[in-house]
Amino acid sequence: MNWNNFIQIAGVKSLQEAELLISIGVEFIGFPLRLPINKEDTTEIEAKEIIAQIRNKCHPILITYLGKANDLIEFADFLNVEIIQLHGKILLNEIQILREKKNLKLIKSLIVRGNNFTELVSEIEEYSPFVDAFITDTFNHETGASGATGKVHDWEISRKLVEISKKPIVLAGGLNHKNVKSAILTVKPAGVDSHTGVEDFEGNKSEFLVKEFLQQAKNGFKELNPF
């Protein structure tokens, strides 16, 4: 799997919305499920049905805060996904068990809290041998949410993590069509992710905003790597 120029759009409410994203050119669609704070976009049954219809047209990704290997394997099998974004706290031995039992692509979150750079560096060193990529995201101190906050974090922290990490890093957190190109040129990530940044006022994915986000992200990646 090529992580370069990776663009994920997270959260769809229906098959129609998922198909809209695919028709626009989205290749990676994230399904946030079993969340501790934020509300899921669909039920697990609905997500399973959507994934069954789109899995041959894109790469569905399970985004979850589960922390036990067996629970993750069971959930991935239920949804029929091959990529999991581990967005909650998970012990290293659980990821090791996950690796041993199931051939999955694993993305490990790095939650930027503002003053935890040293902790994030340690996470990269500890988890790098067992995951395929990392994703930096924003912590909301008001709600306690880790991700899907609609808030940016200090991109300099993510930039330094990109420089340190031997594994690809995807940038998330408050990205939209207005700031994604600047974010890419600043952080130099392998990929980017947007959830609320491409939604209208009713929380639905906007065709215009998704198209603009994709175009600006592609422009950023092209400027980073012109050849």
C-alpha positions as CSV (number, residue, x, y, z in Angstrom):
1,M,0.0,0.0,0.0
2,N,1.4,3.4,-1.0
3,W,1.0,6.0,1.7
4,N,2.3,8.9,-0.3
5,N,-0.4,11.5,-1.1
6,F,-2.9,9.6,1.0
7,I,-6.2,11.4,1.4
8,Q,-8.9,10.2,3.7
9,I,-12.4,11.5,4.2
10,A,-13.9,10.3,7.4
11,G,-17.5,9.9,8.3
12,V,-20.4,9.1,6.0
13,K,-24.0,8.9,6.9
14,S,-25.3,6.8,4.0
15,L,-24.4,4.7,1.0
16,Q,-25.4,7.6,-1.2
17,E,-22.9,9.9,0.6
18,A,-20.2,7.2,0.3
19,E,-20.9,6.8,-3.4
20,L,-20.7,10.6,-3.8
21,L,-17.2,10.6,-2.3
22,I,-16.1,7.8,-4.6
23,S,-17.5,9.5,-7.7
24,I,-15.5,12.6,-6.7
25,G,-12.3,10.6,-6.4
26,V,-12.0,9.7,-2.7
27,E,-10.0,6.5,-2.3
28,F,-10.0,6.1,1.5
29,I,-13.2,6.5,3.5
30,G,-13.1,6.3,7.3
31,F,-15.9,4.9,9.4
32,P,-15.6,6.2,13.0
33,L,-17.4,3.6,15.2
34,R,-17.5,2.7,19.0
35,L,-16.6,6.2,20.0
36,P,-16.2,7.3,23.6
37,I,-17.5,10.9,23.1
38,N,-18.5,11.9,19.5
39,K,-21.6,10.4,18.0
40,E,-21.2,7.8,15.2
41,D,-22.3,8.8,11.7
42,T,-24.0,5.4,11.2
43,T,-24.9,2.3,13.2
44,E,-22.5,-0.6,12.9
45,I,-25.0,-2.5,10.8
46,E,-25.4,0.4,8.4
47,A,-21.6,0.7,8.2
48,K,-21.3,-3.0,7.4
49,E,-23.9,-2.7,4.6
50,I,-22.3,0.4,3.2
51,I,-18.8,-1.2,3.2
52,A,-20.2,-4.3,1.4
53,Q,-21.3,-2.0,-1.4
54,I,-18.2,0.1,-1.8
55,R,-15.2,-2.0,-0.8
56,N,-14.4,-2.9,-4.4
57,K,-14.4,0.8,-5.3
58,C,-12.3,2.3,-2.5
59,H,-10.5,1.4,0.8
60,P,-12.8,1.5,3.8
61,I,-11.1,2.2,7.1
62,L,-12.4,1.4,10.6
63,I,-11.6,4.3,12.9
64,T,-12.1,3.1,16.5
65,Y,-11.1,3.6,20.1
66,L,-11.2,-0.1,21.0
67,G,-8.0,-1.2,22.8
68,K,-8.2,-5.0,22.9
69,A,-6.8,-7.1,20.0
70,N,-9.6,-9.7,20.0
71,D,-12.3,-7.0,20.0
72,L,-10.6,-5.3,17.1
73,I,-10.3,-8.5,15.1
74,E,-13.9,-9.4,15.7
75,F,-15.0,-5.9,14.7
76,A,-12.8,-5.8,11.6
77,D,-14.2,-9.2,10.5
78,F,-17.7,-8.1,11.1
79,L,-17.3,-5.0,8.9
80,N,-15.0,-6.8,6.4
81,V,-12.2,-4.2,6.5
82,E,-8.5,-4.6,6.2
83,I,-7.3,-1.2,7.6
84,I,-7.8,0.0,11.2
85,Q,-7.1,3.4,12.6
86,L,-6.4,2.9,16.2
87,H,-7.5,6.2,17.7
88,G,-7.6,5.3,21.4
89,K,-5.2,4.2,24.0
90,I,-3.9,0.7,23.2
91,L,-1.1,-1.2,24.9
92,L,1.9,-2.4,22.8
93,N,1.2,-6.0,23.6
94,E,-2.3,-5.7,22.2
95,I,-1.0,-4.5,18.9
96,Q,1.6,-7.3,18.9
97,I,-1.3,-9.8,19.4
98,L,-3.2,-8.1,16.6
99,R,-0.3,-8.4,14.3
100,E,0.2,-12.1,15.1
101,K,-3.5,-13.1,14.7
102,K,-4.6,-10.9,11.7
103,N,-3.1,-9.5,8.6
104,L,-4.3,-5.9,8.9
105,K,-2.9,-2.5,8.0
106,L,-2.7,-0.4,11.2
107,I,-2.7,3.3,11.6
108,K,-1.8,4.5,15.1
109,S,-3.0,7.9,16.3
110,L,-0.7,10.5,17.9
111,I,-2.9,12.9,19.8
112,V,-1.3,16.4,20.1
113,R,-2.3,18.0,23.4
114,G,0.1,21.0,23.1
115,N,2.7,20.0,25.6
116,N,3.3,16.3,25.0
117,F,5.9,16.3,22.2
118,T,8.3,14.0,24.2
119,E,5.5,11.6,24.9
120,L,4.6,11.5,21.1
121,V,8.2,10.8,20.2
122,S,8.3,7.9,22.6
123,E,5.1,6.5,21.1
124,I,6.6,6.6,17.6
125,E,9.7,4.8,18.8
126,E,7.7,2.2,20.7
127,Y,5.0,1.5,18.1
128,S,6.9,1.9,14.8
129,P,7.9,-1.8,14.4
130,F,4.2,-2.8,14.7
131,V,2.2,-0.3,12.7
132,D,2.1,0.8,9.1
133,A,1.5,4.5,9.6
134,F,0.7,7.2,12.2
135,I,-1.9,9.9,12.2
136,T,-1.6,13.1,14.2
137,D,-4.8,14.7,15.5
138,T,-6.0,17.3,17.9
139,F,-7.1,16.9,21.5
140,N,-10.0,19.1,22.6
141,H,-9.4,20.2,26.2
142,E,-13.0,21.3,26.6
143,T,-14.8,18.1,25.6
144,G,-12.0,15.5,26.1
145,A,-12.4,14.4,22.4
146,S,-9.3,13.0,20.7
147,G,-10.0,13.7,17.0
148,A,-13.1,14.8,15.1
149,T,-12.7,18.1,17.0
150,G,-12.7,20.4,14.0
151,K,-9.7,22.1,15.6
152,V,-6.1,22.4,14.3
153,H,-3.1,21.8,16.5
154,D,0.4,23.2,16.3
155,W,1.6,22.1,12.9
156,E,5.2,22.5,14.0
157,I,4.7,19.6,16.4
158,S,3.5,17.4,13.5
159,R,6.3,18.7,11.3
160,K,8.9,17.6,13.8
161,L,7.2,14.2,14.2
162,V,7.3,13.7,10.4
163,E,11.0,14.4,10.5
164,I,11.6,11.9,13.3
165,S,9.3,9.0,12.2
166,K,10.5,6.2,9.9
167,K,6.8,5.4,9.3
168,P,4.5,7.6,7.2
169,I,2.5,10.2,9.1
170,V,-0.9,11.4,8.1
171,L,-2.0,14.9,9.3
172,A,-5.5,15.4,10.7
173,G,-7.2,18.0,12.8
174,G,-9.3,20.9,11.6
175,L,-8.3,20.5,7.9
176,N,-10.4,22.0,5.2
177,H,-10.0,23.3,1.7
178,K,-8.7,26.6,2.9
179,N,-5.8,25.4,5.0
180,V,-4.9,21.9,3.7
181,K,-2.4,23.1,1.1
182,S,-0.6,25.3,3.7
183,A,-0.7,22.4,6.1
184,I,0.9,20.0,3.6
185,L,3.7,22.5,2.7
186,T,4.4,23.2,6.4
187,V,4.2,19.6,7.9
188,K,5.2,17.6,4.8
189,P,3.1,14.6,5.8
190,A,2.5,11.4,3.8
191,G,-1.2,12.1,3.8
192,V,-4.1,14.2,5.1
193,D,-7.5,13.5,6.6
194,S,-10.6,15.6,6.9
195,H,-14.0,14.9,8.6
196,T,-15.9,17.9,9.8
197,G,-13.9,20.2,7.5
198,V,-15.7,19.0,4.4
199,E,-19.3,19.1,5.8
200,D,-22.1,21.6,5.4
201,F,-24.0,23.3,8.2
202,E,-26.2,20.2,8.6
203,G,-23.2,17.8,9.0
204,N,-23.5,16.3,5.6
205,K,-20.6,15.8,3.2
206,S,-20.5,18.7,0.8
207,E,-19.7,17.9,-2.8
208,F,-18.1,21.3,-3.3
209,L,-16.0,21.2,-0.1
210,V,-14.8,17.7,-0.8
211,K,-13.8,18.5,-4.4
212,E,-12.0,21.7,-3.2
213,F,-10.3,19.8,-0.4
214,L,-9.0,17.1,-2.8
215,Q,-7.8,19.6,-5.3
216,Q,-6.0,21.7,-2.7
217,A,-4.5,18.6,-1.1
218,K,-3.3,17.4,-4.5
219,N,-1.8,20.9,-5.3
220,G,0.1,20.8,-2.0
221,F,1.5,17.3,-2.6
222,K,2.5,18.2,-6.1
223,E,4.3,21.3,-4.9
224,L,6.1,19.2,-2.3
225,N,7.1,16.6,-4.9
226,P,7.0,18.3,-8.4
227,F,8.7,15.3,-10.0
